[in-house]
Amino acid sequence: MNVELRDFEISDSEAELLLEREPASSGRGVPRTTYGGARSLRYRRKEPFKLGNFLKNLFCCWCWAWRKWCASKELKPRTILIGRPTAEKFPPNEIRNQKYNFFTFLPLVLFEQFRFFLNLYFLIMAASQFIPDIRIGYLYTYWGPLGFVLAVTICREAVDDLRRHKRDREVNSQKYKRFGGVDKPPELVSSSKLKVGDIVMVEKDERVPADLILLRTSDKSGAVFVRT
C-alpha cells in the first residue's frame, strides 16, 4: 500500500495529545503511530522571531552591497603603445582647482554660508519680519546686516575662484615638447593636450606636466633629481 507523506502544522495542544498516545508496535519492533490513516507524523513548530538572526542577515546584505558598489576595484594591467594613439579613453590631462562654475556658484555659496547656525538664525529672524503680527522693527534693520555679510562673502568667493581659474589656465596652457614619431620633429603642445602614451621632453627646472616614466636623461651618470 502506497502512503503519501505530507508536512502539516498542528497546534501545541494537538501535539501533546498525539505524543501521549501509545504507539502501536509493528511486527518488526518499530514503533508506529496511526492517525487518520497516515502511517507517520511529522511535527514542525514555528520558530519565533529572533532579532540576532535578523541583524546578522542585514549586516551580510550590507557587506555584499559595499563590496559590490563602494569597494575599490582591482587594477588590471594594460598595454600602452608608446608614441601611438590608443583606443581606450582616458581623462584629459587638465588641472581644475575651481570650486564652482557658472550654474553652481550662487547655490553652493549660499549653502555653505547657511550651514552655520548664526547665519541660519538671522535668516529665520529676518524672514519672520514679513509677518505683521510678529514684526518688531523695520525690515532693513534685519535684512541690511544679513545682506551685507552675504554680499561680502559672495564677492570674496568670486574673486578667489577667479584666481584659481586663472592659475589653472596658466598651468594647462604651458607648452611642452612632444615627439610625434621617428621621422617627425618634436612639436610644442599645451599640457592639457598631452595623452597617455606620449613621449615628452622635460627641460631643466621645468614642471613635470603629468605622471611620467623616465626613459632617458642627458646626465652622464643617468641620475635625475626631482624637486617636489
Secondary structure in CASP SS format (residue, H / E / C, confidence):
PFRMAT SS
TARGET T0000
AUTHOR 0000-0000-0000
METHOD secondary structure of the structure
MODEL  1
M C 1.00
N C 1.00
V C 1.00
E C 1.00
L C 1.00
R C 1.00
D C 1.00
F C 1.00
E C 1.00
I C 1.00
S C 1.00
D H 1.00
S H 1.00
E H 1.00
A H 1.00
E H 1.00
L H 1.00
L H 1.00
L H 1.00
E H 1.00
R C 1.00
E C 1.00
P C 1.00
A E 1.00
S E 1.00
S C 1.00
G C 1.00
R C 1.00
G C 1.00
V C 1.00
P E 1.00
R E 1.00
T C 1.00
T C 1.00
Y E 1.00
G C 1.00
G C 1.00
A E 1.00
R C 1.00
S C 1.00
L C 1.00
R C 1.00
Y C 1.00
R C 1.00
R C 1.00
K C 1.00
E C 1.00
P C 1.00
F C 1.00
K C 1.00
L H 1.00
G H 1.00
N H 1.00
F H 1.00
L H 1.00
K H 1.00
N H 1.00
L H 1.00
F H 1.00
C H 1.00
C H 1.00
W H 1.00
C H 1.00
W H 1.00
A H 1.00
W H 1.00
R H 1.00
K H 1.00
W H 1.00
C H 1.00
A C 1.00
S C 1.00
K C 1.00
E C 1.00
L C 1.00
K C 1.00
P C 1.00
R C 1.00
T C 1.00
I C 1.00
L C 1.00
I C 1.00
G C 1.00
R C 1.00
P C 1.00
T C 1.00
A C 1.00
E C 1.00
K C 1.00
F C 1.00
P C 1.00
P C 1.00
N C 1.00
E C 1.00
I C 1.00
R C 1.00
N C 1.00
Q C 1.00
K C 1.00
Y C 1.00
N C 1.00
F C 1.00
F C 1.00
T C 1.00
F H 1.00
L H 1.00
P H 1.00
L H 1.00
V H 1.00
L H 1.00
F H 1.00
E H 1.00
Q H 1.00
F C 1.00
R C 1.00
F C 1.00
F H 1.00
L H 1.00
N H 1.00
L H 1.00
Y H 1.00
F H 1.00
L H 1.00
I H 1.00
M H 1.00
A H 1.00
A H 1.00
S H 1.00
Q C 1.00
F C 1.00
I C 1.00
P H 1.00
D H 1.00
I H 1.00
R C 1.00
I C 1.00
G C 1.00
Y C 1.00
L C 1.00
Y H 1.00
T H 1.00
Y H 1.00
W H 1.00
G H 1.00
P H 1.00
L H 1.00
G H 1.00
F H 1.00
V H 1.00
L H 1.00
A H 1.00
V H 1.00
T H 1.00
I H 1.00
C H 1.00
R H 1.00
E H 1.00
A H 1.00
V H 1.00
D H 1.00
D H 1.00
L H 1.00
R H 1.00
R H 1.00
H H 1.00
K H 1.00
R H 1.00
D H 1.00
R H 1.00
E H 1.00
V H 1.00
N H 1.00
S C 1.00
Q C 1.00
K E 1.00
Y E 1.00
K E 1.00
R E 1.00
F E 1.00
G C 1.00
G C 1.00
V C 1.00
D C 1.00
K C 1.00
P C 1.00
P C 1.00
E E 1.00
L E 1.00
V E 1.00
S E 1.00
S H 1.00
S H 1.00
K H 1.00
L C 1.00
K C 1.00
V C 1.00
G C 1.00
D C 1.00
I E 1.00
V E 1.00
M E 1.00
V C 1.00
E C 1.00
K C 1.00
D C 1.00
E C 1.00
R C 1.00
V C 1.00
P C 1.00
A C 1.00
D C 1.00
L C 1.00
I C 1.00
L C 1.00
L C 1.00
R C 1.00
T C 1.00
S C 1.00
D C 1.00
K C 1.00
S C 1.00
G C 1.00
A C 1.00
V C 1.00
F C 1.00
V C 1.00
R C 1.00
T C 1.00
END
